[in-house]
Amino acid sequence: MSGLTPEQLAERKKGIGGSDAGRIMSGDWVSLWKEKTGRAEPEDLSGVLAVQMGICTEDLNHRWYERVTGRTVECRSTPFISDVYPFMRMNADGITTTAKGHRAYWDAKHVGRADEAMVLRYTPQMTHCCTILGLDWWVLSVFIGNGKHEIVEQEIDVLYQAALIAKERAFWRHVEADEEPQDEAAPVAPPKPQPKRREILLDVTPPDERPNWAGDFARLARDFAETHGAAVKHAIVRKEMTALVPEDVGLCQLGLVRLKRDGRGVSISMEKPEC
């Protein structure tokens, strides 16, 4: 495989790497099992232009990301082995932080098109790497063609992560037992990417550039501000009433105010007195 020495290729057979995660989750177990057990050689990517461009532009991607974000990338090209799942391995592109300060795994990509399909394609690899590092976020620094750079930030989906760990563990059992996988390779689709949230500051946005719902939002915002104090007081009173009434009281009512306690907890409401 291009970019890897014979020693590195031998090291890859000792565990499951980030690029292997996508194959396991997509159901490509038999061919990967043959590679891990020495029955087949991995695909030669030396003639794949897209792969070679990604390798050549990784250093530039790193410098560009740090320049446009002001956030550093640490632990570049550092090998890691999971303390919890020793069959999980990786060679980290780096570790950074998200825009909101979450520590995150960082990976450089060079693609022809950045869309939802791209995020889905890399989700298994990113989830694998975050699992090894004990991180909850991952960041893709993406060169698109030769003129655009985009940053994708995603939080780990814990259900998908659990499925990935289970699949990788099951696959590795076959490698250790030298038994070809048969019927455990059903693919598991990655979760839908979390959307990139926009920030709209209506106070500084010119009227002709505001969204069509800005007027209704302004009206509701005024109502919210006017009722905020009462809402806060209401919450405090509800908490104090709940603490005041003893645990052995199932119902306490005064006028329209009714406090009821049962196995599900305490409810306070405005109701007509019972006859």
KOLMAR-843223 format. One record per residue (C-alpha): residue number from 0; residue in one letter; chain; x, y, z. Coordinates in steps of 0.1 Angstrom, whole numbers, plus 5000, padded with zeros to 4 digits. Each point is the difference from the previous one (the first is absolute). Layout:
<sites>
NUM:a:A:X:Y:Z
...
</sites>
This chain:
<sites>
0:m:A:5000:5000:5000
1:s:A:5015:5033:4990
2:g:A:5016:5021:5027
3:l:A:5006:4971:5023
4:t:A:5032:4980:5005
5:p:A:5001:4962:5002
6:e:A:5003:5004:5038
7:q:A:4969:5022:5001
8:l:A:4981:4976:4978
9:a:A:5010:4972:5025
10:e:A:4988:5022:5029
11:r:A:4966:5004:4983
12:k:A:4994:4963:5003
13:k:A:5003:5002:5038
14:g:A:4967:5019:5004
15:i:A:4971:5019:4985
16:g:A:5009:5035:4986
17:g:A:4979:5030:4992
18:s:A:4997:4992:4963
19:d:A:4989:4964:5010
20:a:A:4971:5013:5020
21:g:A:4980:5011:4969
22:r:A:5005:4966:4984
23:i:A:4988:4982:5031
24:m:A:4969:5021:5004
25:s:A:4992:4997:4963
26:g:A:5002:4962:5002
27:d:A:5033:4995:4981
28:w:A:5012:4974:5025
29:v:A:5013:4971:4979
30:s:A:5025:5020:4979
31:l:A:5012:5019:5030
32:w:A:5004:4968:5020
33:k:A:5021:4986:4972
34:e:A:5023:5030:5002
35:k:A:5003:4998:5038
36:t:A:5008:4963:4999
37:g:A:5025:5004:4971
38:r:A:4979:4982:4974
39:a:A:4998:5031:4978
40:e:A:5019:5032:4995
41:p:A:4983:5033:5007
42:e:A:4990:5021:4970
43:d:A:5029:5019:4984
44:l:A:4990:5036:5001
45:s:A:5032:5014:4984
46:g:A:4981:5006:4967
47:v:A:4969:5016:5015
48:l:A:5004:5037:4994
49:a:A:4974:5011:5027
50:v:A:5019:4980:5027
51:q:A:5034:5014:4989
52:m:A:4986:5036:5000
53:g:A:4987:4995:5035
54:i:A:5035:4989:5011
55:c:A:5017:5028:4983
56:t:A:4977:5027:5013
57:e:A:4998:4989:5036
58:d:A:5028:5023:5013
59:l:A:4984:5030:4981
60:n:A:4966:4990:5014
61:h:A:5015:5001:5036
62:r:A:5016:5034:4995
63:w:A:4968:5014:4983
64:y:A:4977:4988:5028
65:e:A:5021:5015:5027
66:r:A:5002:5033:4980
67:v:A:4963:5004:4994
68:t:A:4988:4988:5034
69:g:A:5028:5010:5024
70:r:A:4998:4966:5016
71:t:A:5030:4977:5002
72:v:A:5003:4964:4989
73:e:A:5020:4977:5023
74:c:A:5012:4964:4999
75:r:A:5003:5000:4963
76:s:A:5009:4966:4985
77:t:A:5000:4984:5034
78:p:A:4991:4963:5004
79:f:A:4975:4990:5026
80:i:A:4987:4967:5014
81:s:A:4968:4999:5020
82:d:A:5005:4992:5037
83:v:A:4965:4986:5002
84:y:A:4998:4982:4966
85:p:A:5036:4990:4991
86:f:A:4990:4988:4965
87:m:A:4991:5036:4991
88:r:A:5029:5020:4987
89:m:A:5006:5032:4981
90:n:A:5026:5024:4986
91:a:A:4986:5034:5010
92:d:A:4999:5029:4975
93:g:A:4997:5022:5032
94:i:A:4980:5012:5029
95:t:A:4985:5035:5001
96:t:A:4970:5018:5015
97:t:A:4966:5009:4986
98:a:A:4988:5036:4995
99:k:A:4983:4997:5035
100:g:A:5031:4986:5017
101:h:A:4993:4962:5000
102:r:A:5031:4979:4997
103:a:A:4997:4981:4967
104:y:A:5017:4976:4976
105:w:A:5012:5018:4969
106:d:A:5004:4985:4965
107:a:A:5010:5016:4967
108:k:A:4981:4991:4969
109:h:A:5002:5010:4963
110:v:A:4968:4993:4981
111:g:A:4983:5010:4968
112:r:A:4967:5007:5016
113:a:A:4990:5007:5036
114:d:A:4965:4989:5009
115:e:A:4980:4978:5024
116:a:A:5013:4969:4982
117:m:A:5036:5010:5007
118:v:A:4992:5004:5037
119:l:A:4983:4966:5001
120:r:A:5030:4984:4983
121:y:A:5024:5012:5026
122:t:A:4978:4995:5031
123:p:A:5012:4964:5007
124:q:A:5037:5010:4998
125:m:A:4994:5031:5022
126:t:A:4980:4981:5025
127:h:A:5027:4973:5002
128:c:A:5027:5026:5007
129:c:A:4979:5019:5026
130:t:A:4994:4967:5018
131:i:A:5037:4993:5003
132:l:A:5008:5036:5011
133:g:A:4970:5002:5024
134:l:A:4987:5031:4982
135:d:A:4963:5010:4993
136:w:A:5006:5022:4970
137:w:A:5018:4998:4966
138:v:A:5010:5027:4975
139:l:A:5006:4995:4963
140:s:A:5021:5026:4983
141:v:A:4990:4996:4963
142:f:A:5016:5014:4968
143:i:A:4974:4999:4973
144:g:A:5016:4999:4965
145:n:A:5026:5028:4998
146:g:A:4982:5030:5012
147:k:A:4978:4994:5031
148:h:A:5006:4990:5036
149:e:A:4972:4988:5024
150:i:A:5000:4989:5036
151:v:A:4976:4973:5012
152:e:A:4994:4995:5038
153:q:A:4980:4971:5013
154:e:A:4992:4986:5034
155:i:A:5003:4962:5005
156:d:A:4967:4981:4997
157:v:A:5003:4976:5030
158:l:A:4976:4974:4986
159:y:A:5020:4998:4968
160:q:A:5032:4999:5020
161:a:A:4987:4971:5020
162:a:A:4991:4982:4968
163:l:A:5034:5007:4985
164:i:A:5018:4986:5031
165:a:A:4978:4968:4999
166:k:A:5007:4995:4963
167:e:A:5037:5005:5002
168:r:A:5002:4977:5030
169:a:A:4981:4973:4982
170:f:A:5022:5004:4968
171:w:A:5032:4998:5020
172:r:A:4989:4968:5016
173:h:A:4999:4985:4965
174:v:A:5036:5012:4994
175:e:A:5013:4986:5033
176:a:A:4982:4967:4994
177:d:A:5011:4999:4963
178:e:A:4964:4993:4991
179:e:A:4984:5016:4969
180:p:A:4970:5022:5009
181:q:A:4967:4986:4988
182:d:A:4968:5017:5010
183:e:A:5009:5029:5024
184:a:A:5009:5026:4975
185:a:A:4966:5017:4996
186:p:A:5008:5037:4992
187:v:A:4991:5027:5026
188:a:A:4992:5034:4985
189:p:A:5016:5030:5017
190:p:A:4978:5026:5016
191:k:A:4988:5030:4981
192:p:A:5025:5029:5004
193:q:A:4991:5027:5025
194:p:A:4992:5032:4980
195:k:A:5023:5030:5002
196:r:A:4981:5025:5021
197:r:A:4997:5036:4987
198:e:A:5004:5030:5022
199:i:A:4975:5029:4992
200:l:A:5005:5032:5019
201:l:A:4968:5019:4992
202:d:A:5012:5032:5018
203:v:A:5028:5005:4975
204:t:A:4984:4985:4969
205:p:A:4986:5025:4975
206:p:A:4962:4997:4997
207:d:A:5002:4990:4963
208:e:A:5024:4971:5009
209:r:A:4979:4986:5029
210:p:A:4981:4966:4996
211:n:A:4963:5002:4993
212:w:A:4992:4988:5035
213:a:A:5020:5028:5017
214:g:A:4968:5021:5006
215:d:A:4982:4972:5019
216:f:A:5032:4992:5019
217:a:A:5003:5036:5011
218:r:A:4964:5000:5013
219:l:A:5004:4968:5019
220:a:A:5034:5012:5014
221:r:A:4982:5031:5015
222:d:A:4974:4978:5015
223:f:A:5027:4977:5014
224:a:A:5018:5029:5016
225:e:A:4968:5014:5015
226:t:A:4991:4966:5016
227:h:A:5035:4988:5009
228:g:A:4999:5014:5035
229:a:A:4967:4984:5008
230:a:A:5012:4967:4985
231:v:A:5030:5000:5022
232:k:A:4980:5008:5031
233:h:A:4975:4972:4991
234:a:A:5028:4975:4998
235:i:A:5013:5010:5034
236:v:A:4966:4999:5016
237:r:A:4993:4965:4985
238:k:A:5033:4987:5015
239:e:A:4993:5015:5034
240:m:A:4964:4986:5001
241:t:A:5013:4965:4991
242:a:A:5026:5002:5028
243:l:A:4975:5014:5025
244:v:A:4973:4973:4998
245:p:A:5009:4968:5019
246:e:A:5007:4967:4981
247:d:A:4970:4983:5015
248:v:A:4975:5025:4985
249:g:A:4986:4987:4967
250:l:A:4977:5030:4993
251:c:A:5000:5036:5013
252:q:A:4976:5025:4984
253:l:A:4991:5036:5008
254:g:A:4976:5018:4976
255:l:A:5011:4992:4965
256:v:A:5036:4990:5009
257:r:A:5004:4963:5003
258:l:A:5032:4981:5010
259:k:A:4999:4962:4994
260:r:A:5027:4975:5009
261:d:A:5002:4964:4987
262:g:A:5025:4974:4989
263:r:A:5010:5021:4970
264:g:A:5007:5031:5021
265:v:A:4984:5033:5008
266:s:A:4976:5020:4977
267:i:A:4987:5035:5007
268:s:A:4971:5013:4979
269:m:A:4970:5024:4999
270:e:A:4968:4980:5002
271:k:A:4964:5003:5012
272:p:A:4994:4987:5035
273:e:A:4987:4964:5001
274:c:A:4964:4997:5011
</sites>
